[in-house]
Amino acid sequence: MSAVERVVAFGGALRAAGLPVGTDRLLAFREAAELVPGGELYWAGRATLVGRRDELPVYDRVYHEFFGGSRRSVPPSLERTVRLQLAGAAASGEGSVEVAGAPEVGLASSTELLRHKSFSRCTPEELAELARLLARLQLEAPLRRTPRRGPARPGDLDLRRTLRRALRTGGETVEPAWRDRRRRRRRLVLLLDISGSMSEYSRALVVFAHAALRNDRRFEAFSFGTRLTRLTRPLAGARPDEALRRAAAQTADWDGGTRIGASLKTFLDEFGHPGTARGAVVVICSDGLEVDEPKLLTAQMARLHRLAHRVVWLNPLKENPEYAPLARGMKAALPHVDLFASGHNLASLEEIATTISMLRR
């Protein structure tokens, strides 16, 4: 497991325990871990991942479970009675269960349970609640260096600005000026499979795309089944239900067949090579059940991989530990995929959002 994957997994364990650990905190933790001396990773995480005093017991427990080590290293002041608030206990009047000698934590709330529930098993009411939670998802693409240069420190010597400053001090170079290439967020492109085999997940993934587009106006979203449809404008509204209705009205192949290779070719010919996918992070959400010959998909995935910065494939079937990518479409695409994940529930999408923000060449 790489360093980035380990940080993402640790963040997922903290979120599963109930801590509000977002992308910004994980990025700060990664930077702090590179600066502190060996053996002080615990304090780097405590300083960047914990926001309130009552979160310390949960952080200590998850840290020592994830990275190993004795529980005795936890300060004695944190050892106190645990109150496990059972789901539904308040409604039934049963109260709480007390266990001595452990930090104070709470069992997963209804929201936490919903975060880990597969989209395929969610009711319409739960999907509406997921839309509200997805609207708060912060999805950021990694930075890239642009050709333009600007003031920076450190960087390369800016001779022109240095000489101008020297004129103020009688020709003496007192304060040299520096410059470096400016940085800008990469574009994020979402390609969503809305075919019949993805019907249990497509609604939630379209809502995920709506949340992503609200983070950056340069992001793009497309759907594909038997043909490619651009969804960037239909998903531009503020309300997820209204955006979903416009997206459904825009697509004529919802719950139809799957022609991934042909749809990718259309995307690359009309949008990708003109600039949409060039240097971007492209996320494909599909189960890989291709109806056409896989040769076309192999050729288009190779084109996409050469053009994009990173190619991410989300396959909800991967939530099953026994899943193997045996479908011919999935087998043809995998050699050209940089990151292969599930994306079957809200928790997995949050981890993907964190991973995408850390992607590097």
C-alpha distance (Angstrom), angle and dihedral (degrees) to the residues before:
residue distance angle dihedral
M1 . . .
S2 3.82 . .
A3 3.80 123.4 .
V4 3.81 92.5 -104.3
E5 3.81 92.5 48.7
R6 3.80 90.3 49.2
V7 3.81 91.9 51.4
V8 3.83 90.4 48.5
A9 3.81 91.7 48.2
F10 3.82 91.2 48.9
G11 3.80 89.9 50.5
G12 3.80 90.0 50.3
A13 3.82 90.6 51.7
L14 3.81 90.6 51.5
R15 3.81 91.9 48.5
A16 3.80 90.1 48.7
A17 3.81 87.5 54.7
G18 3.80 90.8 53.4
L19 3.82 104.5 -97.8
P20 3.84 116.8 136.3
V21 3.81 95.2 -125.4
G22 3.79 110.5 165.8
T23 3.78 134.8 179.1
D24 3.81 93.1 -88.7
R25 3.81 92.6 56.6
L26 3.81 93.0 47.0
L27 3.79 91.6 50.4
A28 3.80 89.8 50.4
F29 3.82 90.0 48.5
R30 3.80 91.9 51.7
E31 3.81 91.6 50.4
A32 3.81 92.3 46.0
A33 3.82 91.7 48.9
E34 3.81 89.5 57.5
L35 3.81 91.9 53.2
V36 3.81 104.6 43.7
P37 3.82 120.7 82.6
G38 3.79 121.1 -105.6
G39 3.78 116.4 -71.2
E40 3.82 94.8 28.3
L41 3.81 98.8 88.8
Y42 3.81 88.6 112.9
W43 3.82 91.8 61.4
A44 3.82 92.5 45.1
G45 3.80 89.4 56.3
R46 3.79 93.3 42.6
A47 3.80 91.1 53.8
T48 3.83 95.8 47.3
L49 3.82 107.5 27.9
V50 3.83 101.7 41.9
G51 3.80 119.2 74.0
R52 3.82 103.2 170.2
R53 3.80 136.7 35.3
D54 3.81 93.2 -118.3
E55 3.83 89.5 59.1
L56 3.81 93.2 62.6
P57 3.84 97.4 84.0
V58 3.81 91.7 51.7
Y59 3.81 91.8 46.9
D60 3.84 91.8 50.0
R61 3.78 92.5 50.2
V62 3.81 95.5 47.7
Y63 3.81 93.1 43.0
H64 3.79 94.5 54.5
E65 3.81 92.1 43.0
F66 3.81 92.2 49.9
F67 3.81 102.1 39.5
G68 3.81 98.1 27.3
G69 3.77 127.8 -127.2
S70 3.75 134.4 123.1
R71 3.77 122.2 -56.8
R72 3.83 86.7 -136.4
S73 3.79 88.6 78.3
V74 3.81 88.8 70.5
P75 3.83 110.9 99.6
P76 3.84 111.2 -98.8
S77 3.80 90.4 -126.0
L78 3.79 88.4 68.8
E79 3.81 92.9 56.2
R80 3.77 105.5 94.6
T81 3.79 142.6 125.5
V82 3.76 115.8 -51.5
R83 3.76 121.1 -138.4
L84 3.77 110.3 -157.3
Q85 3.77 104.6 -163.4
L86 3.77 103.3 -152.5
A87 3.78 117.8 -144.2
G88 3.78 107.8 -97.1
A89 3.81 94.7 8.3
A90 3.79 92.7 119.2
A91 3.78 91.5 52.2
S92 3.81 94.1 47.1
G93 3.82 94.8 42.7
E94 3.80 93.6 -124.1
G95 3.82 93.1 129.6
S96 3.80 120.4 -154.1
V97 3.79 139.1 -47.5
E98 3.81 119.3 -120.7
V99 3.80 124.1 -150.4
A100 3.81 120.1 -180.0
G101 3.77 126.5 -136.3
A102 3.80 100.3 31.9
P103 3.80 134.5 94.5
E104 3.78 119.3 -93.7
V105 3.79 111.0 -94.5
G106 3.78 136.7 151.6
L107 3.76 130.5 -131.7
A108 3.77 117.0 -112.6
S109 3.78 114.4 -70.5
S110 3.79 123.1 -137.4
T111 3.81 88.9 -91.8
E112 3.80 91.5 51.5
L113 3.80 91.3 48.8
L114 3.80 89.3 50.4
R115 3.82 90.6 52.5
H116 3.81 90.0 61.1
K117 3.80 97.5 39.1
S118 3.79 115.9 106.6
F119 3.80 115.4 -111.7
S120 3.80 89.0 -127.8
R121 3.83 90.9 64.7
C122 3.81 98.2 44.0
T123 3.79 122.0 112.1
P124 3.83 120.7 -133.3
E125 3.81 88.9 -101.0
E126 3.81 91.2 52.2
L127 3.80 91.1 48.0
A128 3.81 88.5 54.0
E129 3.81 89.3 52.3
L130 3.81 90.0 47.8
A131 3.80 89.0 54.5
R132 3.80 88.7 58.7
L133 3.81 91.5 49.4
L134 3.80 93.2 45.2
A135 3.81 90.1 53.2
R136 3.82 87.9 68.1
L137 3.81 93.6 51.6
Q138 3.80 112.7 119.9
L139 3.80 108.9 -146.6
E140 3.80 116.0 -178.6
A141 3.78 129.7 174.3
P142 3.82 120.1 -137.8
L143 3.78 121.2 -93.4
R144 3.79 125.7 -100.5
R145 3.78 131.9 -166.6
T146 3.79 115.1 -111.2
P147 3.85 126.3 -149.5
R148 3.80 90.2 -113.0
R149 3.78 118.4 92.4
G150 3.77 129.5 -148.2
P151 3.81 141.6 169.7
A152 3.79 111.5 -57.1
R153 3.76 142.4 155.3
P154 2.95 119.8 -119.4
G155 3.78 103.6 23.9
D156 3.79 141.9 95.7
L157 3.78 121.9 -34.4
D158 3.82 112.0 -91.9
L159 3.78 99.2 -145.8
R160 3.81 96.6 -174.5
R161 3.80 95.8 52.8
T162 3.81 90.7 41.3
L163 3.83 91.4 56.2
R164 3.82 91.7 46.9
R165 3.79 89.7 53.2
A166 3.81 90.6 47.7
L167 3.82 90.0 58.5
R168 3.80 88.6 66.0
T169 3.82 91.8 56.2
G170 3.80 100.0 45.5
G171 3.79 95.5 -92.0
E172 3.80 95.4 -50.8
T173 3.82 115.2 131.3
V174 3.78 99.9 -131.9
E175 3.80 100.7 151.7
P176 3.82 116.7 23.9
A177 3.81 118.1 -153.8
W178 3.79 124.2 -132.1
R179 3.77 134.7 -160.4
D180 3.78 138.3 -174.1
R181 3.78 139.3 176.3
R182 3.78 112.5 -73.9
R183 3.79 120.8 -116.6
R184 3.78 127.7 -131.2
R185 3.79 135.8 177.7
R186 3.78 115.5 -96.8
R187 3.78 120.2 -121.2
L188 3.80 118.7 -98.2
V189 3.82 118.4 -145.5
L190 3.82 121.8 -168.2
L191 3.82 121.2 -160.6
L192 3.82 110.2 -169.6
D193 3.79 125.0 -163.1
I194 3.84 107.9 -140.5
S195 3.81 97.0 172.3
G196 3.79 123.6 129.7
S197 3.81 94.0 -94.4
M198 3.82 89.3 58.8
S199 3.82 96.7 45.4
E200 3.83 92.9 113.1
Y201 3.81 91.4 57.2
S202 3.81 106.7 26.1
R203 3.83 96.4 85.2
A204 3.81 92.9 53.6
L205 3.82 92.2 44.0
V206 3.81 91.5 52.1
V207 3.81 88.5 52.1
F208 3.82 87.2 49.6
A209 3.81 88.9 53.7
H210 3.82 90.0 49.4
A211 3.82 90.0 54.0
A212 3.81 91.0 47.5
L213 3.80 93.9 51.9
R214 3.81 90.7 54.3
N215 3.82 90.0 61.3
D216 3.81 95.5 60.7
R217 3.81 130.0 9.4
R218 3.83 89.8 -145.8
F219 3.82 92.6 64.7
E220 3.81 117.8 104.8
A221 3.82 133.6 -153.0
F222 3.82 130.1 -163.7
S223 3.78 134.2 176.0
F224 3.77 127.1 -150.7
G225 3.77 138.2 -174.0
T226 3.77 112.4 134.7
R227 3.82 90.6 -13.8
L228 3.80 140.9 15.0
T229 3.83 121.9 -96.7
R230 3.80 126.1 -176.4
L231 3.82 110.1 -132.1
T232 3.80 100.6 177.0
R233 3.80 95.3 105.5
P234 3.84 98.1 38.8
L235 3.82 89.2 52.2
A236 3.80 94.5 47.7
G237 3.82 95.6 94.6
A238 3.79 125.5 102.7
R239 3.83 98.4 -123.5
P240 3.84 116.9 71.6
D241 3.83 94.8 -149.9
E242 3.80 92.4 51.8
A243 3.80 91.8 45.5
L244 3.80 90.5 49.7
R245 3.81 91.1 50.8
R246 3.81 91.8 51.8
A247 3.80 91.3 46.8
A248 3.81 91.6 51.7
A249 3.81 90.5 49.6
Q250 3.81 90.5 50.0
T251 3.83 95.9 53.0
A252 3.79 120.3 70.8
D253 3.82 96.4 -178.0
W254 3.81 100.0 58.7
D255 3.85 110.6 145.9
G256 3.80 90.6 6.2
G257 3.80 132.2 116.2
T258 3.79 128.7 -50.5
R259 3.81 124.0 -114.0
I260 3.78 102.6 165.0
G261 3.79 97.6 163.2
A262 3.80 94.8 49.8
S263 3.81 91.7 45.4
L264 3.80 91.6 50.3
K265 3.80 90.4 50.0
T266 3.81 90.3 53.1
F267 3.79 90.8 48.0
L268 3.82 93.8 49.8
D269 3.80 94.6 44.0
E270 3.82 96.9 46.7
F271 3.81 104.1 27.4
G272 3.81 114.2 3.4
H273 3.79 103.8 61.2
P274 3.83 94.3 37.0
G275 3.80 87.2 64.1
T276 3.82 113.5 -78.3
A277 3.81 96.4 102.0
R278 3.80 99.2 27.3
G279 3.80 106.8 117.9
A280 3.82 91.4 -12.0
V281 3.79 132.9 128.6
V282 3.81 105.6 -112.7
V283 3.82 117.8 -159.6
I284 3.81 117.2 -165.5
C285 3.82 116.5 -166.0
S286 3.80 108.8 -163.9
D287 3.80 143.3 118.1
G288 3.82 90.1 -128.8
L289 3.81 96.3 -122.0
E290 3.81 98.6 150.1
V291 3.82 120.7 -174.5
D292 3.82 95.9 -167.4
E293 3.79 127.1 69.2
P294 3.83 111.4 -70.0
K295 3.83 93.2 -130.0
L296 3.80 91.2 79.1
L297 3.82 91.6 49.6
T298 3.82 91.2 48.7
A299 3.81 91.9 52.5
Q300 3.83 94.0 46.8
M301 3.81 93.6 46.3
A302 3.81 88.8 52.1
R303 3.83 89.4 52.2
L304 3.77 91.5 48.1
H305 3.81 93.2 48.1
R306 3.81 91.6 52.6
L307 3.79 91.4 49.2
A308 3.82 103.7 40.9
H309 3.79 129.6 67.7
R310 3.81 92.0 -131.3
V311 3.82 135.0 -4.7
V312 3.82 116.6 -146.4
W313 3.82 121.5 -171.5
L314 3.81 120.7 -162.0
N315 3.79 114.5 -164.4
P316 3.86 114.6 178.4
L317 3.80 90.2 -158.4
K318 3.80 87.9 70.1
E319 3.81 89.6 76.6
N320 3.80 86.2 84.1
P321 3.83 107.8 84.4
E322 3.82 89.2 -145.2
Y323 3.79 93.8 53.8
A324 3.79 116.4 126.1
P325 3.84 123.1 -174.7
L326 3.81 95.1 -118.5
A327 3.83 97.5 139.3
R328 3.78 108.2 108.6
G329 3.79 93.0 -126.9
M330 3.79 92.3 52.3
K331 3.80 92.3 46.0
A332 3.81 90.5 51.2
A333 3.81 93.4 49.9
L334 3.81 102.5 42.4
P335 3.85 97.9 76.7
H336 3.81 87.8 62.5
V337 3.83 97.3 45.3
D338 3.81 121.8 100.1
L339 3.81 97.3 -167.7
F340 3.82 126.2 23.6
A341 3.82 116.5 -169.6
S342 3.81 140.4 148.7
G343 3.82 110.8 -116.1
H344 3.81 90.9 -171.2
N345 3.82 97.4 136.1
L346 3.79 141.8 18.9
A347 3.81 94.8 -93.7
S348 3.81 92.3 55.0
L349 3.83 91.0 48.5
E350 3.82 89.6 52.0
E351 3.80 89.9 53.0
I352 3.80 90.5 48.1
A353 3.83 90.1 51.4
T354 3.81 89.7 53.2
T355 3.80 92.9 46.4
I356 3.81 93.6 48.8
S357 3.79 91.8 54.3
M358 3.84 88.9 56.5
L359 3.81 99.0 45.0
R360 3.79 114.0 131.1
R361 3.77 134.7 176.9
